[in-house]
Amino acid sequence: MKRRSFLRNGALASLSLPFVQNGLSMQAVAKKLFEVPKSAEDKVLVLIRMNGGNDGLNMVFPRDQYAEMLVQRANILVPETEILPLTLEVGLHPKMTGMQTLFNEGKLSVIQNVGYPEPNRSHFRSMDIWTTGALDINQTSGWLGRYFDSAYPNFPDDYPNVDYPDPFAISMGSEVSTTCQGLMGNFSHAVSDPFNSSNLLLTSVANDGTYYGGQIEYISTLINQTNEYGQQISSAASAGNSLSNLYDPQNPLAVQLKYVAQMISGGLQTKVYILNVNGFDTHDAQVDQNDFKEGVHANLLKRISDAVRAFQHDLQLLGLEQRVAGLTFSEFGRQIASNGSLGTDHGDAAPVLLFGACVSSGIVGANPQIPNQINNQAGLPMAIDFRDIYASILKDWFEVDQQVIQGLFEQNITYYDMLQGCTNGSSESAATQLHKPLVFPNPSLGQHQLKFTSINEFVEIYLIDQSGKILQKSFEGQLNAGQQLLTFEIQFLQTGLYHYLLKSASRQELVSFQKL
Amino acid sequence: MTPYSGPWTAAQAAHLLRRCTFGATYNDIQIAVQAGMSVTISNLLLANSTDEPLAYDPAEQIVAQGQTWVSAVYPQDVTANQQTEGARMKSLGAWIAKNLNQESLSLTEKMLFFWQNHFGVTTSGDARAMYHYLHLLRQNALGNVKQLVKDVSIDPCMLLFLNGSTNTVFSPNENYARELLELFTVGKGAQLAAGDYSTFTEQDVAAGAKIFTGYIVQGVRSSTQNQVTSQFMAPLHDNSSKVLSYHFNNQVVNAAGATEYANYIDIVFNQPDTATYICRKLYRYFVNCDITAWVEQHIITDMAQTFVANNFEITPVLVELFSSAHFYDISVRGAIIRSPLETLCAMLNTSSTTANFDLQTTYQIYLSMYGLADQMGQGYAAPPSVAGWTPYYQAPAFYRLWINSTYIKKRFDVANVLTSNSFNVNGNIFKIQVLNLLNGLSQPASAPQVIEDLCLVLFPKDIPASDKLAIKAILTGGLPDFEWTLQYNEYLADPSNPTFYTPVELRMQAVLNVMFKMPQFHVC
């Protein structure tokens, strides 16, 4: 008996009713929506989390506003001549020569002023927002977890299997990543060393000869044996290659990215790798007081820049460049003005870096505006919603159907050209707006919301099953013109594909969703 | 037995509570430290009170929802009768899990399960009979064992389970008579000769069968009788004199009708093997599976002596054991692998997490709890055999039989479900109340102290400092400790605001998820 259905029924196994599903039509409709295209199956996304709140203004410099920057953060500002130019207006921190090289090769995209409305300056809350990809406090699944749920239903019960023997995502370290939290399980697998197949344990306690030690050893052995992905990962890592000599073994991120290159080249089918760099919470001593281009933050940026450059170099030598793209992110940027302790405090928007041979363009978005006079504690306002970046990556990289993507996010998505550098002229115009009704979350479990715009008219909404049978009238009533948000309970539905039919004098529209 | 006279700190108090309950909170441990060892042991002897199981499932066709069914008739119609039994068994399963989850700090539930394992009774086809049987065990869980064995011998559930109800002078059935000796009292020793098991022989089995003849069971799923009852039918009883084997000094049990079996059980309890056998089982349940020669000589012998000296009252034996130097010896700390129910309850009870929803939802959740433990190898009302669960007796692996590659995965599945928001019943999310847990610790705002306290509550022994740092990094999300302090204090200032409590809750969920998957959590 599967845990999923057991929990849902809440009944003794023998007492639950068998569930018969109309397999054929379900598959036919679901295929169109949720199937992962062949060309997207071997795409890999690398996420690098800059943990602690990255000071974006000390990473990407608005060169045209150096004078204003000097007013706001004279005690930490890198000398103007040291800044590495990318364009006339935009420059990088002097330690990021690797990133500059990638930019010049067309393999780096700088996305400016990324954030979200009504910023929250708590590390914890804001990181949750970035990893869930949602502002809704009740959303606990990750943005990638929701995508995986839609593409690979019945996780974790039916996985691994012959078609999908490898973990969908790997989180380097001892913690799985919230970005991959699905409804019933986390799609990421924590790996600290891919060459060691027994890597499920946080630690291994040596058997000290006591009864306790014996039991711990016994349980540890079993836990490691049941690590169903361990063998897959270690054999891929062993079969894999790494050809670049640029990795610095003293740089932990470089070591981990080298592992990632080895796992990818060894044939692991993992789609997402998540890496973490701590230490960006630079309230004090962010820079060296004697040399502002040196210091804690400079070292962190150098570490990321060097490691990504080595990784990209490796991928090029391995012939894997067109399969891999990466994104850096942090829970927030820091305030425009520096503080008195050679540091910066929690702020709002910040740039993110997108890297890979397939990036669409160099600089996305205009420079932030640094005023001469600022309000106390001001951060940078957001110009680009990070959730739109996620959505655009899903569309460009994993080729997810736009209707499905819209179901994964709460905002009306604005798409940007992100990773179309390797495709031939299929680029769509930026900022494609969707005005179709949408169900969120989709796939859904207990309840969900239907979002749509209406004119002032009488609207009826019917719930329809896959055979076209009307199950119920979910709503009827006179609506005002504007955005509508209706909450529906769907606990009672069996697993499968359903539709809402919106019917009014002005329109008749169908929107589909999957009940898990 | 040498009494314990060492220091009484949180380590000893936590050890006592881990072994005697299904899960104690940080606060419980602190109270036990304050109260001292003997007061804590006395408190553990206070009974855990429970209500009766309630009808909640729509298939129940006699009793209204929210009413107890334990003394209600069944429908006459066959289908309706079966459906009602299904509903009542679900209610009973849920109620069992609820009692474990909502226990007071008492030995009752732990001892109740000891007896459920000891007699190995599987449900008899009438939920009322099973309820009343469990009630009998509960009433006597900390009482007189000789009386308990007498009562169990003629309990309808046992009569149905081991064929006592069809054991008559015309066709004797040896099933109960055999298990009484082999599993419930003197235990089976080495085979000395054909049919001679050191402690009893086939002659005693045959004699016992005759002694127990005459009891029948009435009212199973009856539409007129509101109880299942056992009744002595004199014409069915064997009135011959029964001669026991040389192990019992060839004693004769004379015909004595309805009370003859009680005379026989008195004889069985006079055998020194009975006290020794039961005390060994207690030792394996509460201390360690390895009964060395030293343990046999210094612990088991003393326990048995106390047991006999107190006319088979169990409480003095337990008090002596829990007050002994051996019980607190570091060599037995963490020696036991937690059973599935102990594992599940340790996840919930250490944070006082209970299901408090409407009747139907609450019972459905507890039924799921029951089912999850069942999937991990411990279905409370259905032991794998009359000998109980193998981890309590099967040498040499013992407790290790609780864990294999399937069961460890189930344990991790359960950890995942309870530390997330995915356990959804009727739109209600059941999950560990991590904020409750956190707020009950000594210094919730201090990340290192939070980890320190959680280790005390969840693990039997201290773990390496490097492990604590790794767990702490999960709590702080890799940030400096002060950021956790700030976040916690923000939450404390506005505790009902989801913007502040949700991040704290998510970090705690991640911490527990990792700790529940550490091997140290699975031993106690």
Interface residues (C-beta under 8 A of the other chain):
Chain A: M1 R3 F6 L7 R8 G10 A11 L12 A13 L15 N51 G52 N120 S122 H123 F124 R125 M127 D128 I137 N138 T140 S174 E175 T178 Q181 L183 M184 G185 N186 L200 L201 L202 T203 V205 T210 Y211 Y212 Q215 I216 Y218 I219 S220 L222 I223 Q225 T226 N276 N278 D281 L445 G446 Q447 E489 Q491
Chain B: G86 M89 K90 G93 N288 D290 I330 S331 V332 R333 G334 A335 I336 I337 Q364 I365 L367 S368 Y370 G371 L372 D374 Q375 Y399 R400 I403 N404 S405 I408 K409 D413 N416 V417 S420 N421 S422 F423 N424 V425 N426 G427 P460 K461 I463 P464 S466 D467 A470 I471 A473 I474 G477 G478 L479 P480 E483 L486 Q487 E490 P498 T499 F500 T502 P503 V504 L506 R507 A510 V514 K517 M518 P519 Q520 H522 V523
